[in-house]
């Protein structure tokens, strides 16, 4: 059993292709976890163990592994960089204590880097920045630092600076120790030579050492006092100050590396141990008693009642369902029973495993601060809380992103019908950003996700993992419906059938809500005209009705429904009657409240050589893309804009042909906006079905 202060739970996050998986492979090699380094471009990376990852050279699922460095146990989650798999980053950050953010020394702060950085901020996760690929042509360490300050507003401060540039990157200067370290031909794989700082770099090293202390003084009074008194700070004290302020999220140490060339990775491991927090150094998550809804304090102590968070569920072909959980307090023992406070069900822990990508090691028990896989849980899914049977606790759940793209799916043969339903259900249990719904009007099963690649991977998994042959339709945009006016609406559900009847009557005010707020329900009943016990049923009816809008059958969003009046019958009123009344009120009200269609707008960034700028902009204008910024970057231009998703299908092919394959782009969901009038009229003309 490791001491809790010697555990580091870290994630590796970044933009696609910044080198996250390569960094992880090098870490595993240096810590003795693997004996041959895999390469992403060859499809041999240990952490990219899915066939789809190896074929495409990208990370799709967050993989977990454990390794040791200088008596510290490091639990690592390698996360995807592609925006289609953002849920993997979100749920990983929820359970991590610290993170390595990898930046490309050429690309700097790229769009998905901004997204994952903000996600880490949302969960208050301390960070270390690693500027990778310093050996590449166009690499500029100091430009990336400026980029981090401008785009991220981060107090990012180098604790190392590189010696040499691009293919001459040959060493680093450690600003804490004030020493130079030179790499051999094979980087970290052979002895690193410690030297005095080269004469021609003494001034620049002195400047950045001074900068390091100054930036620490800005956020730490003790350092400020020493700085103002002009006292020297010894390396050990300086490390302690860096650690303290990194853990408070006030300071981001920045390191140098070229993971592919094995340069700087041992220093990255040292920094993880020196600067990132143990489970004792971070604020425990908020736990709530589900009965009283009062906050309960929990701490990383095995003597406290059990509290663990299931952050991921995975279907395993050999052992069934594998549930990944972070233990915050108490102990978990295999063969014992726990209580799932989210599903309100008792669960038996069959086995506890420590993961290494898709390999596993059985253990008898696990304590606070550990991330483990659990076998045998039947009713535990993503974002569920496991606790002791005699002390019920619930942890805050993750907010899932809304899907932006849908496609119809059907089995190729009749025997595949049942298998398809079962397989889709398993995938949906694993991935909360993937949704399934059945359209009764068209008789189609629709699957929805975060992008074309997301759904492509799922369909591929159905064929390979679940052996289900399925046909899919063309991708469709996941539109939404909302209202543009405030109205008051009546919902009455009255039935007389000879015996006991049904009676529910509600008066509801509908009004537009803020962007991204979904469906909000409030009650402002006075005088008990509708009994309190029916409020939940009315809300359920409104929410169920909001799944299908009145314009074209798309889900309703950004709407506020306030129950302000109604009536009931002593005998005939029931939850079902009031649920139906709520649904009627929403549908009738929407028809009167000037309903509009909303389309998903994507943040788009295109990097193109200068000579193709005119052609790329011209194509953007044809696609209704609003160009927001054009920034020069060496011999290229970076164009940012807001793009309607409906216009972006096939964009990769169009961009390739416009620029002879030399331009690249990234795209991620940003917000929903009203569809232009002419397009809306075309979409809602004729039969109101979708």
C-alpha positions in Angstrom: 0.0 0.0 0.0 1.5 3.3 -1.1 1.5 6.3 1.3 -1.1 8.7 0.1 1.4 11.6 -0.1 3.4 9.5 -2.6 0.5 9.2 -5.1 0.1 11.5 -8.1 -3.1 11.2 -10.2 -2.3 13.0 -13.4 -3.8 13.5 -16.8 -2.1 14.3 -20.1 -4.2 16.8 -22.1 -3.7 18.8 -25.3 -4.8 19.7 -28.8 -4.8 16.8 -31.3 -1.3 15.8 -32.5 0.6 17.9 -29.9 2.3 14.7 -28.7 0.3 13.5 -25.6 0.5 9.8 -26.3 4.2 10.0 -27.2 4.9 11.8 -23.9 3.0 9.0 -22.1 4.9 6.2 -23.9 8.3 7.9 -23.0 7.1 8.2 -19.3 6.2 4.5 -19.3 9.5 3.5 -20.8 11.6 5.6 -18.3 9.6 4.3 -15.3 10.2 0.7 -16.5 6.6 0.0 -17.2 7.3 -1.0 -20.8 10.6 -2.2 -22.4 10.0 -1.0 -25.9 8.7 2.4 -26.8 5.7 2.3 -29.2 5.1 5.0 -31.8 1.7 6.5 -32.5 2.5 6.9 -36.3 3.3 3.2 -36.5 0.2 2.2 -34.5 2.3 0.5 -31.8 1.7 2.9 -28.9 0.7 0.9 -25.7 -1.9 3.5 -24.6 -3.6 3.5 -28.1 -4.7 -0.1 -27.7 -8.0 0.1 -29.6 -7.8 -1.1 -33.3 -9.4 2.2 -34.4 -6.8 4.2 -32.5 -3.9 2.2 -34.1 -5.3 2.6 -37.6 -6.0 6.3 -37.4 -3.0 7.3 -35.2 -5.2 9.2 -32.8 -6.4 8.6 -29.2 -10.1 7.9 -28.9 -10.6 6.6 -25.4 -8.9 7.7 -22.2 -6.5 5.0 -21.1 -5.3 4.5 -17.6 -1.9 3.3 -16.4 0.2 3.2 -13.3 4.0 3.6 -12.9 6.6 4.4 -10.3 9.2 7.2 -10.3 11.5 8.1 -7.3 9.2 6.3 -4.8 6.1 8.0 -6.2 3.2 6.1 -7.7 1.9 8.0 -10.8 -1.5 7.1 -12.0 -1.8 8.5 -15.6 -4.8 9.0 -17.8 -3.9 9.7 -21.4 -6.8 11.6 -23.0 -7.9 12.2 -26.6 -7.1 15.5 -28.3 -9.9 15.3 -30.9 -12.9 17.5 -30.0 -15.4 14.6 -30.9 -14.2 12.8 -27.8 -14.3 15.8 -25.4 -16.4 13.8 -22.8 -13.3 11.6 -22.2 -11.3 14.7 -21.2 -14.2 16.0 -19.1 -14.7 12.9 -17.0 -11.0 12.3 -16.6 -10.4 15.8 -15.3 -13.2 15.3 -12.8 -11.1 12.7 -10.9 -7.6 13.9 -11.4 -5.4 15.9 -9.0 -3.1 17.4 -11.5 -2.4 17.5 -15.3 0.4 17.9 -17.8 -0.8 20.1 -20.7 1.3 19.4 -23.8 1.8 22.3 -26.3 3.3 22.0 -29.8 6.3 24.3 -30.0 5.3 25.2 -33.6 1.5 25.4 -33.3 1.5 27.1 -29.8 -1.9 27.4 -28.2 -4.3 25.7 -30.6 -8.1 25.6 -30.4 -8.5 22.3 -28.6 -5.7 23.3 -26.1 -7.9 26.2 -25.1 -10.9 23.9 -24.7 -9.1 21.4 -22.4 -7.4 24.2 -20.5 -10.8 25.7 -19.7 -12.1 22.3 -18.7 -9.2 21.9 -16.3 -9.9 25.3 -14.9 -13.5 24.3 -14.4 -12.4 21.5 -12.1 -9.7 23.6 -10.5 -7.0 21.1 -11.6 -3.3 22.3 -11.1 -1.2 22.2 -14.3 2.3 21.8 -15.6 2.9 22.9 -19.2 5.2 21.0 -21.4 6.3 22.7 -24.7 7.0 19.7 -26.9 8.4 19.2 -30.4 11.2 21.7 -29.8 13.3 19.9 -32.4 10.9 20.7 -35.2 11.4 23.4 -37.9 9.6 26.6 -36.8 9.7 25.7 -33.1 9.7 28.7 -30.8 9.7 28.1 -27.0 9.3 31.8 -26.0 6.6 32.5 -28.6 4.5 29.7 -27.1 4.9 31.3 -23.6 3.6 34.7 -25.0 0.7 32.7 -26.6 -0.2 31.1 -23.3 -0.3 34.5 -21.6 -2.4 36.1 -24.3 -4.9 33.3 -25.2 -5.1 31.5 -21.8 -4.4 34.4 -19.4 -2.2 31.9 -17.6 0.6 32.7 -15.1 2.8 30.4 -17.2 6.5 30.7 -16.2 9.5 28.7 -17.5 11.4 26.7 -14.9 13.6 25.5 -17.8 14.7 27.1 -21.0 16.0 25.2 -24.1 19.6 25.2 -25.3 19.6 25.2 -29.1 16.7 25.6 -31.5 14.9 23.3 -33.9 17.1 20.4 -35.0 19.9 21.9 -32.8 17.8 21.4 -29.6 20.5 19.8 -27.5 19.9 20.6 -23.8 18.1 22.6 -21.2 19.0 25.1 -18.5 17.3 24.4 -15.2 16.4 27.8 -13.8 15.7 26.4 -10.3 19.1 24.6 -9.9 20.9 27.1 -12.2 22.6 24.3 -14.1 22.7 23.2 -17.7 22.0 19.6 -18.8 23.1 18.4 -22.3 21.5 15.5 -24.1 23.4 12.8 -26.1 22.5 11.4 -29.5 19.6 9.4 -27.9 18.4 12.1 -25.6 17.3 10.8 -22.1 18.1 7.2 -23.1 21.8 7.8 -22.4 23.6 9.8 -19.7 22.6 13.4 -19.4 25.7 15.6 -18.9 25.5 18.2 -16.2 27.4 21.4 -17.1 27.9 25.0 -16.1 25.5 27.3 -18.0 27.2 28.2 -21.4 28.8 31.7 -21.4 26.6 32.9 -24.4 23.4 31.9 -22.4 24.3 33.3 -19.0 22.4 36.6 -19.5 19.3 35.0 -20.9 19.3 32.4 -18.1 19.8 35.2 -15.5 16.8 37.1 -17.0 14.5 34.1 -16.9 15.6 33.1 -13.3 14.8 36.6 -12.2 11.5 36.3 -14.0 10.7 33.0 -12.2 11.2 34.6 -8.8 9.3 37.8 -9.7 6.3 35.8 -11.0 6.2 33.7 -7.8 6.5 36.9 -5.7 3.3 38.2 -7.5 1.3 35.3 -6.0 3.1 34.4 -2.8 3.7 36.9 0.1 6.6 34.9 1.5 8.5 35.0 -1.8 7.6 38.7 -2.2 9.2 39.5 1.2 12.4 37.6 0.2 12.4 39.3 -3.2 12.0 42.8 -1.8 14.7 42.1 0.9 16.9 40.9 -2.0 17.4 37.5 -0.2 18.7 34.6 -2.3 16.3 31.6 -2.5 18.0 28.2 -2.4 16.7 25.6 -5.0 14.9 23.4 -2.3 13.0 26.4 -1.0 12.2 27.6 -4.5 10.9 24.1 -5.4 8.6 24.2 -2.3 7.3 27.7 -3.4 6.7 26.5 -6.9 4.8 23.4 -5.6 2.7 25.4 -3.2 1.5 27.9 -5.8 1.1 25.3 -8.5 -1.2 23.3 -6.2 -3.2 26.5 -5.5 -3.6 27.0 -9.3 -1.8 30.3 -9.1 1.3 29.3 -11.0 2.1 27.1 -14.0 5.7 25.8 -14.4 6.7 25.4 -18.0 9.1 22.7 -19.2 10.9 21.9 -22.5 10.8 18.6 -24.4 11.0 16.7 -27.6 9.2 13.4 -26.6 9.8 11.7 -30.0 13.6 12.3 -29.7 13.5 11.3 -25.9 14.7 14.8 -24.8 13.6 16.2 -21.5 11.2 13.4 -20.4 13.1 12.5 -17.2 12.8 16.2 -16.1 9.1 16.1 -16.8 8.8 13.1 -14.5 10.8 14.9 -11.8 8.5 17.9 -12.2 5.4 15.7 -11.8 6.8 14.4 -8.5 8.1 17.8 -7.3 5.3 20.1 -8.3 2.0 18.4 -8.8 -0.2 17.6 -5.8 -0.8 14.4 -3.9 -4.5 13.6 -3.0 -3.7 15.2 0.4 -2.9 18.6 -1.3 -6.1 19.1 -3.1 -9.6 20.2 -1.9 -11.8 17.1 -1.6 -15.0 17.2 -3.8 -18.3 18.3 -2.4 -20.3 15.4 -1.0 -24.0 15.7 -0.2 -26.3 13.5 2.0 -29.0 12.5 -0.6 -31.7 12.5 2.1 -31.1 15.9 3.7 -29.2 17.5 0.8 -26.7 18.8 3.4 -23.0 19.0 2.5 -20.8 16.4 4.2 -17.1 16.8 4.5 -14.9 13.9 3.3 -11.2 13.6 3.3 -8.5 11.2 1.9 -8.5 8.9 5.0 -9.2 5.2 4.9 -10.8 5.4 8.4 -13.6 7.6 7.0 -16.7 6.2 5.3 -16.3 5.0 1.7 -16.9 7.6 -1.0 -15.8 6.7 -4.6 -16.8 8.2 -8.0 -17.4 6.0 -11.1 -16.1 8.2 -13.9 -16.1 5.7 -16.8 -17.7 2.4 -17.8 -16.3 0.1 -20.4 -17.6 -3.1 -22.0 -14.8 -5.7 -21.7 -15.1 -8.9 -23.9 -13.4 -11.1 -21.2 -14.8 -9.8 -17.9 -18.0 -8.0 -18.8 -18.5 -4.5 -17.6 -15.4 -2.7 -16.2 -16.1 0.4 -14.1 -13.3 2.9 -13.5 -13.5 4.7 -10.1 -11.6 7.2 -8.1 -11.7 6.5 -4.3 -11.9 9.8 -2.3 -12.3 8.3 1.2 -12.5 4.9 3.0 -11.4 1.5 1.6 -12.8 -0.8 -1.1 -12.3 -4.5 -0.7 -13.1 -7.1 -3.3 -16.0 -9.4 -2.5 -17.8 -6.8 -0.3 -21.0 -4.9 -0.8 -21.3 -1.1 -1.4 -24.2 1.2 -2.0 -24.7 3.2 -5.2 -26.4 6.4 -4.0 -27.2 7.6 -7.6 -29.1 4.5 -8.7 -30.2 3.7 -5.0 -29.0 0.1 -5.5 -26.7 -2.3 -3.6 -23.6 -3.5 -5.6 -21.1 -6.3 -5.0 -17.4 -5.6 -5.8 -16.4 -8.7 -7.7 -12.8 -7.8 -8.3 -10.5 -4.7 -8.0 -7.9 -4.2 -10.8 -5.2 -1.7 -11.4 -5.0 -0.9 -15.1 -2.2 -0.6 -17.6 -4.0 0.4 -20.9 -5.9 -2.8 -21.7 -3.8 -5.0 -19.3 -4.9 -5.5 -15.7 -3.5 -6.5 -12.3 -5.8 -7.9 -9.6 -5.6 -6.4 -6.1 -7.5 -7.3 -2.9 -8.2 -3.8 -1.8 -7.7 -0.1 -2.6 -7.7 3.1 -0.5 -8.1 6.8 -0.8 -6.4 8.6 -3.7 -6.3 5.5 -5.9 -7.9 5.1 -9.4 -9.0 1.5 -10.0 -11.1 -0.7 -12.2 -14.0 -2.6 -10.6 -15.5 -5.8 -12.0 -19.0 -7.1 -11.2 -21.1 -3.8 -10.9 -24.5 -4.1 -12.7 -26.2 -0.8 -12.0 -23.3 1.6 -11.9 -22.7 4.0 -14.8 -20.7 7.1 -15.5 -21.0 9.8 -12.8 -22.5 7.5 -10.1 -21.3 7.6 -6.5 -20.4 4.5 -4.5 -20.5 4.7 -0.7 -20.8 2.7 2.5 -24.2 1.0 3.1 -24.5 2.8 6.4 -23.4 6.3 5.3 -25.0 7.5 2.0 -23.1 10.2 0.1 -23.5 11.7 -3.4 -20.9 13.6 -5.4 -21.7 16.2 -8.0 -22.3 14.8 -11.5 -20.6 15.8 -14.7 -22.6 18.0 -17.2 -22.5 16.3 -20.5 -22.2 18.1 -23.9 -25.2 18.0 -26.2 -24.7 16.0 -29.4 -24.6 18.1 -32.6 -24.9 15.5 -35.3 -27.3 12.5 -35.9 -27.7 9.7 -38.4 -30.2 6.9 -38.9 -29.0 3.3 -38.2 -30.6 0.0 -39.1 -29.5 -3.7 -38.9 -28.5 -5.4 -42.1 -30.3 -8.6 -41.3 -33.3 -9.6 -39.0 -31.0 -11.6 -36.6 -29.0 -8.4 -36.2 -32.1 -6.5 -34.9 -31.8 -7.5 -31.2 -28.0 -7.5 -31.3 -28.0 -3.9 -32.5 -30.3 -2.7 -29.8 -28.2 -4.4 -27.1 -24.9 -3.1 -28.6 -26.1 0.5 -28.8 -27.3 0.3 -25.2 -23.8 -0.8 -24.1 -22.1 2.0 -26.1 -24.5 4.6 -24.6 -23.7 3.3 -21.1 -20.0 3.8 -21.8 -20.3 7.2 -23.5 -22.8 9.8 -22.1 -22.2 12.1 -25.1 -23.7 9.4 -27.4 -27.5 9.3 -27.6 -30.0 6.9 -29.1 -33.7 7.8 -29.9 -36.5 6.2 -31.8 -38.4 8.4 -34.2 -42.0 7.0 -34.1 -43.1 9.0 -37.1 -40.4 7.7 -39.5 -39.8 4.4 -37.6 -36.1 5.1 -37.6 -33.5 4.6 -34.9 -31.4 7.7 -34.7 -27.9 7.9 -33.1 -26.4 11.2 -32.1 -22.9 12.3 -31.2 -20.3 15.0 -31.1 -19.2 14.8 -34.8 -18.7 12.7 -37.9 -15.6 10.9 -36.5 -17.4 10.1 -33.2 -20.3 8.3 -35.0 -17.9 6.7 -37.5 -15.9 5.2 -34.7 -19.1 3.9 -32.9 -20.4 2.2 -36.1 -16.9 0.7 -36.6 -17.0 -0.6 -33.0 -20.5 -2.2 -33.6 -19.1 -4.2 -36.5 -15.8 -5.2 -34.8 -16.5 -5.5 -31.1 -20.1 -6.4 -31.1 -20.2 -8.3 -34.4 -23.3 -6.4 -35.5 -23.7 -5.5 -39.2 -25.5 -2.2 -39.6 -26.3 0.3 -42.3 -26.2 4.1 -41.6 -27.7 7.1 -43.3 -26.0 10.3 -44.1 -25.1 12.5 -41.1 -27.8 15.0 -40.2 -27.4 18.2 -38.1 -28.9 18.0 -34.6 -31.1 21.1 -34.8 -33.0 22.4 -31.8 -36.2 24.4 -31.3 -37.0 27.3 -29.0 -39.4 30.2 -28.7 -39.0 33.9 -29.3 -41.9 35.3 -27.3 -43.4 35.1 -23.9 -46.9 33.4 -23.7 -49.3 32.0 -21.1 -50.7 28.6 -21.8 -53.4 26.3 -20.4 -53.0 22.5 -20.2 -56.1 20.4 -19.3 -56.3 16.7 -19.2 -59.8 15.5 -18.3 -61.2 12.0 -18.9 -64.4 10.5 -17.5 -64.7 6.7 -18.1 -67.6 5.7 -15.8 -65.4 4.9 -12.8 -62.7 7.1 -11.4 -61.7 9.7 -14.0 -58.5 11.7 -14.7 -58.2 15.4 -13.9 -55.2 17.7 -14.3 -55.3 21.5 -15.0 -52.2 23.7 -15.2 -51.5 27.3 -16.2 -47.9 27.8 -17.4 -46.0 30.8 -18.5 -43.4 30.1 -21.3 -40.5 32.5 -22.0 -37.2 32.3 -23.8 -34.2 31.4 -21.5 -30.5 32.3 -21.8 -28.4 30.4 -24.4 -27.3 27.0 -23.2 -29.7 26.8 -20.2 -31.9 23.9 -21.7 -35.3 23.5 -20.2 -35.9 25.3 -16.9 -39.0 24.6 -14.7 -40.2 26.8 -11.9 -43.3 26.8 -9.7 -44.9 29.9 -8.3 -48.2 28.4 -7.1 -50.1 30.4 -4.4 -52.8 29.1 -2.1 -52.3 25.4 -2.9 -54.4 25.5 -6.0 -52.2 22.6 -7.3 -50.9 20.3 -4.5 -47.1 20.2 -4.1 -47.0 16.4 -4.7 -48.0 17.0 -8.4 -45.1 19.5 -9.2 -42.6 16.7 -10.1 -45.2 15.1 -12.4 -45.9 18.4 -14.2 -42.2 19.0 -14.6 -41.8 15.5 -16.0 -44.6 16.1 -18.5 -43.1 19.4 -19.7 -39.6 17.8 -20.0 -41.0 14.8 -22.0 -42.9 17.1 -24.3 -39.8 19.2 -24.8 -38.0 16.1 -26.4 -40.1 16.8 -29.6 -40.7 20.4 -30.8 -43.7 21.7 -32.8 -41.8 23.0 -35.9 -39.9 19.9 -37.2 -39.8 17.5 -34.3 -36.4 18.5 -32.9 -35.7 18.7 -29.1 -36.7 22.0 -27.4 -34.0 24.0 -25.6 -33.5 27.4 -23.9 -37.0 27.7 -22.6 -38.3 28.6 -19.2 -41.7 27.1 -18.0 -43.2 28.7 -14.9 -46.2 26.9 -13.3 -48.3 29.8 -11.8 -51.9 28.5 -11.6 -54.2 25.5 -12.1 -56.8 23.4 -10.3 -57.2 19.8 -9.1 -60.0 17.3 -8.2 -60.0 15.6 -4.8 -60.7 12.2 -6.3 -59.8 12.2 -10.0 -56.5 14.0 -9.9 -53.3 11.9 -10.3 -49.7 12.2 -11.3 -50.4 10.9 -14.7 -53.2 13.5 -15.3 -50.9 16.3 -14.3 -48.0 15.0 -16.3 -50.2 15.0 -19.4 -51.5 18.5 -18.6 -48.0 19.8 -18.4 -47.1 18.2 -21.8 -50.3 19.8 -23.4 -49.4 23.2 -21.9 -45.9 23.1 -23.3 -47.0 22.0 -26.8 -49.9 24.5 -27.0 -47.8 27.3 -25.7 -44.9 26.7 -28.1 -47.3 27.0 -31.1 -48.3 30.5 -29.9 -44.8 31.7 -28.8 -43.3 32.2 -32.3 -41.2 29.0 -32.3 -37.8 29.1 -34.2 -35.2 26.5 -35.3 -31.7 26.7 -33.9 -28.6 25.3 -35.6 -25.3 24.4 -34.1 -22.5 26.9 -34.8 -18.9 25.6 -34.7 -15.7 27.5 -33.8 -13.6 26.9 -36.9 -9.8 27.5 -37.3 -8.2 27.0 -40.7 -4.4 27.1 -41.2 -3.5 27.7 -44.8 -0.4 28.7 -46.8 -0.6 32.4 -47.9 -1.1 31.7 -51.6 -4.4 29.9 -51.0 -6.0 32.5 -48.6 -8.3 34.1 -51.2 -9.7 30.7 -52.4 -10.2 29.5 -48.8 -12.0 32.8 -47.8 -14.2 32.6 -50.9 -15.3 29.0 -50.1 -16.0 30.1 -46.5 -18.3 32.9 -47.7 -20.3 30.4 -49.8 -20.8 28.2 -46.7 -22.2 31.0 -44.5 -19.1 31.1 -42.4 -18.5 34.3 -40.5 -14.8 35.1 -40.7 -13.7 36.7 -37.3 -9.9 36.9 -37.6 -7.0 36.4 -39.9 -3.6 36.1 -38.2 -0.2 35.7 -39.9 1.9 32.8 -38.6 5.2 32.4 -40.5 4.3 31.6 -44.2 0.8 30.7 -43.3 -2.4 32.4 -42.2 -4.7 31.3 -39.4 -8.4 32.1 -40.1 -10.9 31.8 -37.3 -14.6 32.0 -37.7 -18.1 30.8 -36.8 -19.4 28.0 -39.1 -22.9 26.6 -39.3 -22.4 22.8 -39.0 -24.9 22.1 -41.7 -22.5 23.7 -44.2 -19.4 21.8 -43.0 -20.1 18.2 -44.2 -17.3 17.2 -46.6 -15.2 20.3 -45.7 -12.1 18.2 -45.2 -12.2 17.1 -48.9 -13.1 20.6 -50.2 -10.2 22.2 -48.2 -7.7 19.6 -49.5 -8.6 20.2 -53.1 -8.5 24.0 -52.7 -5.0 24.0 -51.2 -3.4 20.8 -52.7 -3.7 19.2 -49.3 -1.6 21.8 -47.5 -4.2 23.5 -45.3 -5.5 22.0 -42.1 -8.6 22.8 -39.9 -10.1 22.2 -36.5 -13.7 22.6 -35.5 -15.6 22.4 -32.2 -19.2 23.0 -31.1 -19.6 26.6 -29.8 -23.3 27.6 -29.5 -26.7 27.4 -31.1 -28.2 30.3 -33.1 -31.5 30.9 -35.0 -31.5 29.5 -38.5 -31.9 32.2 -41.2 -35.5 32.7 -42.2 -35.3 31.4 -45.8 -33.7 28.2 -44.7 -36.1 27.7 -41.8 -39.1 28.1 -44.2 -37.7 25.3 -46.5 -37.0 23.0 -43.6 -40.5 23.4 -42.0 -42.5 23.3 -45.2 -44.7 20.3 -45.8 -45.2 17.5 -43.3 -44.0 18.4 -39.9 -41.8 15.5 -39.3 -38.1 14.7 -39.0 
